Amino acid sequence: MCVTARAGGGHHMKHKVFSTPSALAHEIAALQQATPADLKERWRALYCIEPPRRISRDLLVRALAYRIQEKALGGLKPSKCRLLAKVAAAASAHRPMRVAPQPTLKPGTVLLREWHGTQHQVIVREDGIVFRGKPYKSLSEVAYRITGAKWSGPRFFALQAKDRGGSNG
């Protein structure tokens, strides 16, 4: 993924691919030394709009650092974007919104799920999930392995309630 960066201190912009985490960290650290004009130029390049007129230097640097990381490493998961959109809509309509926290599973927790007549057991560990003696990063990976279809892991293992609002969000 490309990130717009200043080339050699000049005013021409070029696309730069961050090949290492240290290059990304160096780019973000360099924001602290940049002039206000450089920061605003960087904002225009990364956000494709003018920066807010009355933004503090600290907030400008933080927003640029976030955007650089987002471009290099990827942004929020779609589920988090949907949640933020719901919260924003509720706030602008002055409606209270309850956000249920995700259940947290403690290491040692054993989850059981029957699927097509077969009982499946998953063990939660400090470093992830173990299913049939193999490590997995998420319950969704395990659910896919069991069913062959994309599932929400927490929903598949009945840790998350089904939507009752009639939408398939």
C-alpha atoms as an extended CHARMM CRD file, in Angstrom:
* protein
*
       169  EXT
         1         1  MET       CA              0.0000000000        0.0000000000        0.0000000000  PROA      1               0.0000000000
         2         2  CYS       CA              1.3600000000        3.4300000000       -0.8630000000  PROA      2               0.0000000000
         3         3  VAL       CA              1.6380000000        6.3880000000        1.4580000000  PROA      3               0.0000000000
         4         4  THR       CA              2.3300000000        9.8790000000        0.2290000000  PROA      4               0.0000000000
         5         5  ALA       CA              5.6000000000       11.1980000000        1.5890000000  PROA      5               0.0000000000
         6         6  ARG       CA              7.8830000000       14.1730000000        0.9610000000  PROA      6               0.0000000000
         7         7  ALA       CA             10.7610000000       13.4060000000       -1.3300000000  PROA      7               0.0000000000
         8         8  GLY       CA             14.1510000000       14.6770000000       -0.1910000000  PROA      8               0.0000000000
         9         9  GLY       CA             12.7950000000       17.7020000000        1.6520000000  PROA      9               0.0000000000
        10        10  GLY       CA             11.4030000000       19.3070000000       -1.5140000000  PROA      10              0.0000000000
        11        11  HSD       CA              7.8130000000       20.2700000000       -2.1310000000  PROA      11              0.0000000000
        12        12  HSD       CA              7.1310000000       17.5100000000       -4.6400000000  PROA      12              0.0000000000
        13        13  MET       CA              5.2470000000       14.5500000000       -3.2600000000  PROA      13              0.0000000000
        14        14  LYS       CA              5.9330000000       10.9510000000       -4.1600000000  PROA      14              0.0000000000
        15        15  HSD       CA              4.4090000000        7.6340000000       -3.1910000000  PROA      15              0.0000000000
        16        16  LYS       CA              6.4490000000        5.7030000000       -0.6910000000  PROA      16              0.0000000000
        17        17  VAL       CA              5.9630000000        2.0890000000        0.3280000000  PROA      17              0.0000000000
        18        18  PHE       CA              6.9530000000        1.2920000000        3.8990000000  PROA      18              0.0000000000
        19        19  SER       CA              8.8560000000       -1.9660000000        3.6590000000  PROA      19              0.0000000000
        20        20  THR       CA              9.6670000000       -2.2810000000        7.3580000000  PROA      20              0.0000000000
        21        21  PRO       CA              8.0590000000       -1.3280000000       10.6510000000  PROA      21              0.0000000000
        22        22  SER       CA             11.1220000000        0.7820000000       11.4570000000  PROA      22              0.0000000000
        23        23  ALA       CA             10.6460000000        2.8290000000        8.2630000000  PROA      23              0.0000000000
        24        24  LEU       CA              7.0440000000        3.4420000000        9.2520000000  PROA      24              0.0000000000
        25        25  ALA       CA              8.0810000000        4.3920000000       12.8030000000  PROA      25              0.0000000000
        26        26  HSD       CA             10.7410000000        6.7530000000       11.4210000000  PROA      26              0.0000000000
        27        27  GLU       CA              8.1780000000        8.4520000000        9.1750000000  PROA      27              0.0000000000
        28        28  ILE       CA              5.8180000000        8.9760000000       12.1040000000  PROA      28              0.0000000000
        29        29  ALA       CA              8.6070000000       10.2380000000       14.3730000000  PROA      29              0.0000000000
        30        30  ALA       CA              9.6030000000       12.7470000000       11.6960000000  PROA      30              0.0000000000
        31        31  LEU       CA              6.2160000000       14.4390000000       12.0880000000  PROA      31              0.0000000000
        32        32  GLN       CA              7.3640000000       15.8570000000       15.4380000000  PROA      32              0.0000000000
        33        33  GLN       CA             10.1560000000       17.8050000000       13.7180000000  PROA      33              0.0000000000
        34        34  ALA       CA              8.0560000000       19.0130000000       10.7590000000  PROA      34              0.0000000000
        35        35  THR       CA              7.1040000000       22.6570000000       10.3570000000  PROA      35              0.0000000000
        36        36  PRO       CA              3.4380000000       23.6700000000       10.4760000000  PROA      36              0.0000000000
        37        37  ALA       CA              3.5220000000       24.2390000000        6.7070000000  PROA      37              0.0000000000
        38        38  ASP       CA              4.9470000000       20.7440000000        6.1570000000  PROA      38              0.0000000000
        39        39  LEU       CA              2.2800000000       19.2010000000        8.3930000000  PROA      39              0.0000000000
        40        40  LYS       CA             -0.4990000000       20.9870000000        6.5170000000  PROA      40              0.0000000000
        41        41  GLU       CA              0.9760000000       19.9070000000        3.1800000000  PROA      41              0.0000000000
        42        42  ARG       CA              1.1070000000       16.3460000000        4.4780000000  PROA      42              0.0000000000
        43        43  TRP       CA             -2.5450000000       16.5960000000        5.5820000000  PROA      43              0.0000000000
        44        44  ARG       CA             -3.6010000000       17.6950000000        2.0830000000  PROA      44              0.0000000000
        45        45  ALA       CA             -1.7220000000       14.7770000000        0.5360000000  PROA      45              0.0000000000
        46        46  LEU       CA             -3.0800000000       12.1470000000        2.9330000000  PROA      46              0.0000000000
        47        47  TYR       CA             -6.6650000000       13.3460000000        3.3580000000  PROA      47              0.0000000000
        48        48  CYS       CA             -7.1630000000       15.0800000000       -0.0390000000  PROA      48              0.0000000000
        49        49  ILE       CA             -8.7940000000       18.0680000000        1.6810000000  PROA      49              0.0000000000
        50        50  GLU       CA             -7.6360000000       21.2210000000        3.4180000000  PROA      50              0.0000000000
        51        51  PRO       CA             -6.7190000000       20.7840000000        7.0800000000  PROA      51              0.0000000000
        52        52  PRO       CA             -9.0720000000       22.3660000000        9.6260000000  PROA      52              0.0000000000
        53        53  ARG       CA             -8.1210000000       26.0130000000       10.1100000000  PROA      53              0.0000000000
        54        54  ARG       CA             -7.9980000000       25.9200000000       13.9030000000  PROA      54              0.0000000000
        55        55  ILE       CA             -6.4310000000       22.5340000000       14.5980000000  PROA      55              0.0000000000
        56        56  SER       CA             -3.7200000000       22.2970000000       17.2280000000  PROA      56              0.0000000000
        57        57  ARG       CA             -0.2910000000       21.0420000000       16.2490000000  PROA      57              0.0000000000
        58        58  ASP       CA             -0.6710000000       18.0820000000       18.6170000000  PROA      58              0.0000000000
        59        59  LEU       CA             -3.9630000000       16.9760000000       17.0720000000  PROA      59              0.0000000000
        60        60  LEU       CA             -2.6010000000       17.5230000000       13.5610000000  PROA      60              0.0000000000
        61        61  VAL       CA              0.4170000000       15.3030000000       14.2850000000  PROA      61              0.0000000000
        62        62  ARG       CA             -1.7830000000       12.6120000000       15.8720000000  PROA      62              0.0000000000
        63        63  ALA       CA             -4.2060000000       12.6040000000       12.9370000000  PROA      63              0.0000000000
        64        64  LEU       CA             -1.3650000000       12.3850000000       10.4260000000  PROA      64              0.0000000000
        65        65  ALA       CA              0.3060000000        9.5560000000       12.3620000000  PROA      65              0.0000000000
        66        66  TYR       CA             -2.9800000000        7.6560000000       12.4310000000  PROA      66              0.0000000000
        67        67  ARG       CA             -3.5370000000        8.1570000000        8.6970000000  PROA      67              0.0000000000
        68        68  ILE       CA              0.0100000000        7.0710000000        7.8140000000  PROA      68              0.0000000000
        69        69  GLN       CA             -0.4540000000        3.8820000000        9.8510000000  PROA      69              0.0000000000
        70        70  GLU       CA             -3.9110000000        3.3330000000        8.3700000000  PROA      70              0.0000000000
        71        71  LYS       CA             -2.5600000000        3.6050000000        4.8200000000  PROA      71              0.0000000000
        72        72  ALA       CA              0.4040000000        1.3400000000        5.5580000000  PROA      72              0.0000000000
        73        73  LEU       CA             -1.2410000000       -1.2800000000        7.7680000000  PROA      73              0.0000000000
        74        74  GLY       CA             -4.9510000000       -1.0760000000        6.9800000000  PROA      74              0.0000000000
        75        75  GLY       CA             -7.8170000000        0.6870000000        8.6660000000  PROA      75              0.0000000000
        76        76  LEU       CA            -10.5370000000       -0.3420000000       11.0310000000  PROA      76              0.0000000000
        77        77  LYS       CA            -12.3920000000       -3.5970000000       10.5630000000  PROA      77              0.0000000000
        78        78  PRO       CA            -15.7500000000       -3.1910000000        8.7700000000  PROA      78              0.0000000000
        79        79  SER       CA            -17.5770000000       -4.2300000000       11.9490000000  PROA      79              0.0000000000
        80        80  LYS       CA            -15.9490000000       -1.3550000000       13.8820000000  PROA      80              0.0000000000
        81        81  CYS       CA            -16.8190000000        1.0980000000       11.0950000000  PROA      81              0.0000000000
        82        82  ARG       CA            -20.4670000000       -0.0350000000       11.2690000000  PROA      82              0.0000000000
        83        83  LEU       CA            -20.4720000000        0.3580000000       15.0420000000  PROA      83              0.0000000000
        84        84  LEU       CA            -19.0010000000        3.8670000000       14.8030000000  PROA      84              0.0000000000
        85        85  ALA       CA            -21.5750000000        4.8010000000       12.1420000000  PROA      85              0.0000000000
        86        86  LYS       CA            -24.3940000000        3.6090000000       14.4330000000  PROA      86              0.0000000000
        87        87  VAL       CA            -22.9860000000        5.5500000000       17.3710000000  PROA      87              0.0000000000
        88        88  ALA       CA            -22.6320000000        8.6950000000       15.2390000000  PROA      88              0.0000000000
        89        89  ALA       CA            -26.1890000000        8.3740000000       13.9100000000  PROA      89              0.0000000000
        90        90  ALA       CA            -27.5710000000        7.8790000000       17.4160000000  PROA      90              0.0000000000
        91        91  ALA       CA            -25.5940000000       10.8540000000       18.7210000000  PROA      91              0.0000000000
        92        92  SER       CA            -26.7380000000       13.1810000000       15.9460000000  PROA      92              0.0000000000
        93        93  ALA       CA            -30.3460000000       12.1020000000       16.5120000000  PROA      93              0.0000000000
        94        94  HSD       CA            -29.8460000000       12.6680000000       20.2680000000  PROA      94              0.0000000000
        95        95  ARG       CA            -30.8130000000        9.0490000000       20.9750000000  PROA      95              0.0000000000
        96        96  PRO       CA            -29.0890000000        7.0650000000       23.6850000000  PROA      96              0.0000000000
        97        97  MET       CA            -27.2850000000        3.9970000000       22.4150000000  PROA      97              0.0000000000
        98        98  ARG       CA            -26.2370000000        0.9740000000       24.3610000000  PROA      98              0.0000000000
        99        99  VAL       CA            -23.1550000000       -0.8030000000       23.1090000000  PROA      99              0.0000000000
       100       100  ALA       CA            -22.7640000000       -4.3070000000       24.4990000000  PROA      100             0.0000000000
       101       101  PRO       CA            -19.1600000000       -5.2430000000       25.2280000000  PROA      101             0.0000000000
       102       102  GLN       CA            -17.6950000000       -8.2420000000       23.4390000000  PROA      102             0.0000000000
       103       103  PRO       CA            -17.4520000000      -11.2460000000       25.7170000000  PROA      103             0.0000000000
       104       104  THR       CA            -13.9240000000      -11.9530000000       26.8600000000  PROA      104             0.0000000000
       105       105  LEU       CA            -12.8270000000      -15.5360000000       27.1720000000  PROA      105             0.0000000000
       106       106  LYS       CA            -10.2950000000      -16.4490000000       29.8230000000  PROA      106             0.0000000000
       107       107  PRO       CA             -7.4930000000      -18.8670000000       29.0260000000  PROA      107             0.0000000000
       108       108  GLY       CA             -8.5890000000      -22.4030000000       29.8090000000  PROA      108             0.0000000000
       109       109  THR       CA            -12.1830000000      -21.8440000000       28.6990000000  PROA      109             0.0000000000
       110       110  VAL       CA            -13.5510000000      -24.8030000000       26.7440000000  PROA      110             0.0000000000
       111       111  LEU       CA            -16.2290000000      -24.1570000000       24.1270000000  PROA      111             0.0000000000
       112       112  LEU       CA            -18.4050000000      -26.9680000000       22.7920000000  PROA      112             0.0000000000
       113       113  ARG       CA            -20.4690000000      -26.8410000000       19.6190000000  PROA      113             0.0000000000
       114       114  GLU       CA            -22.3830000000      -29.5590000000       17.8760000000  PROA      114             0.0000000000
       115       115  TRP       CA            -22.4160000000      -29.3140000000       14.0870000000  PROA      115             0.0000000000
       116       116  HSD       CA            -24.1230000000      -31.9000000000       11.8820000000  PROA      116             0.0000000000
       117       117  GLY       CA            -24.0760000000      -34.4930000000       14.6320000000  PROA      117             0.0000000000
       118       118  THR       CA            -20.4170000000      -34.0050000000       15.5570000000  PROA      118             0.0000000000
       119       119  GLN       CA            -19.3330000000      -32.4340000000       18.8490000000  PROA      119             0.0000000000
       120       120  HSD       CA            -16.5020000000      -29.8970000000       18.3930000000  PROA      120             0.0000000000
       121       121  GLN       CA            -14.3090000000      -28.6940000000       21.2550000000  PROA      121             0.0000000000
       122       122  VAL       CA            -12.2560000000      -25.4970000000       21.2740000000  PROA      122             0.0000000000
       123       123  ILE       CA             -9.8330000000      -24.4970000000       24.0330000000  PROA      123             0.0000000000
       124       124  VAL       CA             -8.9830000000      -20.8320000000       24.6720000000  PROA      124             0.0000000000
       125       125  ARG       CA             -5.2920000000      -20.2150000000       25.4100000000  PROA      125             0.0000000000
       126       126  GLU       CA             -3.2700000000      -17.0840000000       26.2010000000  PROA      126             0.0000000000
       127       127  ASP       CA             -1.9470000000      -16.9900000000       22.6360000000  PROA      127             0.0000000000
       128       128  GLY       CA             -5.1270000000      -17.9360000000       20.7610000000  PROA      128             0.0000000000
       129       129  ILE       CA             -7.4800000000      -20.8290000000       20.1460000000  PROA      129             0.0000000000
       130       130  VAL       CA             -6.7080000000      -24.5620000000       19.9180000000  PROA      130             0.0000000000
       131       131  PHE       CA             -8.9450000000      -26.8200000000       17.8290000000  PROA      131             0.0000000000
       132       132  ARG       CA             -8.0480000000      -30.4620000000       17.1720000000  PROA      132             0.0000000000
       133       133  GLY       CA             -4.5480000000      -29.8110000000       18.4980000000  PROA      133             0.0000000000
       134       134  LYS       CA             -3.8220000000      -26.9750000000       16.0520000000  PROA      134             0.0000000000
       135       135  PRO       CA             -3.5320000000      -23.2720000000       16.9440000000  PROA      135             0.0000000000
       136       136  TYR       CA             -5.9030000000      -20.6970000000       15.4150000000  PROA      136             0.0000000000
       137       137  LYS       CA             -5.9650000000      -16.9320000000       15.7480000000  PROA      137             0.0000000000
       138       138  SER       CA             -9.7380000000      -16.5720000000       16.0240000000  PROA      138             0.0000000000
       139       139  LEU       CA            -12.9940000000      -18.3760000000       16.6310000000  PROA      139             0.0000000000
       140       140  SER       CA            -14.0700000000      -17.3390000000       13.1330000000  PROA      140             0.0000000000
       141       141  GLU       CA            -11.1800000000      -19.3540000000       11.6630000000  PROA      141             0.0000000000
       142       142  VAL       CA            -12.3330000000      -22.3810000000       13.6480000000  PROA      142             0.0000000000
       143       143  ALA       CA            -15.9550000000      -21.8860000000       12.6010000000  PROA      143             0.0000000000
       144       144  TYR       CA            -14.8260000000      -21.7820000000        8.9610000000  PROA      144             0.0000000000
       145       145  ARG       CA            -12.7890000000      -24.9610000000        9.4570000000  PROA      145             0.0000000000
       146       146  ILE       CA            -15.8320000000      -26.7340000000       10.9210000000  PROA      146             0.0000000000
       147       147  THR       CA            -18.4830000000      -25.4990000000        8.4750000000  PROA      147             0.0000000000
       148       148  GLY       CA            -16.5950000000      -24.5500000000        5.3290000000  PROA      148             0.0000000000
       149       149  ALA       CA            -18.4770000000      -21.2350000000        5.3430000000  PROA      149             0.0000000000
       150       150  LYS       CA            -17.7120000000      -17.7480000000        6.6430000000  PROA      150             0.0000000000
       151       151  TRP       CA            -19.1960000000      -17.4080000000       10.1310000000  PROA      151             0.0000000000
       152       152  SER       CA            -18.8110000000      -14.9730000000       12.9630000000  PROA      152             0.0000000000
       153       153  GLY       CA            -16.9200000000      -17.1490000000       15.4430000000  PROA      153             0.0000000000
       154       154  PRO       CA            -18.6230000000      -15.6500000000       18.5190000000  PROA      154             0.0000000000
       155       155  ARG       CA            -22.0210000000      -16.1550000000       16.8830000000  PROA      155             0.0000000000
       156       156  PHE       CA            -21.2110000000      -19.7220000000       15.8010000000  PROA      156             0.0000000000
       157       157  PHE       CA            -20.1950000000      -20.6220000000       19.3610000000  PROA      157             0.0000000000
       158       158  ALA       CA            -23.2810000000      -18.8090000000       20.7740000000  PROA      158             0.0000000000
       159       159  LEU       CA            -21.2600000000      -16.0750000000       22.4870000000  PROA      159             0.0000000000
       160       160  GLN       CA            -23.0060000000      -13.3170000000       20.5510000000  PROA      160             0.0000000000
       161       161  ALA       CA            -26.7520000000      -12.8910000000       20.2910000000  PROA      161             0.0000000000
       162       162  LYS       CA            -28.4120000000      -12.8150000000       16.8700000000  PROA      162             0.0000000000
       163       163  ASP       CA            -29.6230000000       -9.4180000000       15.6290000000  PROA      163             0.0000000000
       164       164  ARG       CA            -33.2440000000       -8.8990000000       16.5210000000  PROA      164             0.0000000000
       165       165  GLY       CA            -33.7340000000       -5.6410000000       14.6180000000  PROA      165             0.0000000000
       166       166  GLY       CA            -34.5730000000       -7.2650000000       11.2770000000  PROA      166             0.0000000000
       167       167  SER       CA            -31.4480000000       -6.1000000000        9.4490000000  PROA      167             0.0000000000
       168       168  ASN       CA            -28.6110000000       -8.3230000000        8.3160000000  PROA      168             0.0000000000
       169       169  GLY       CA            -25.8600000000       -5.9300000000        9.3970000000  PROA      169             0.0000000000
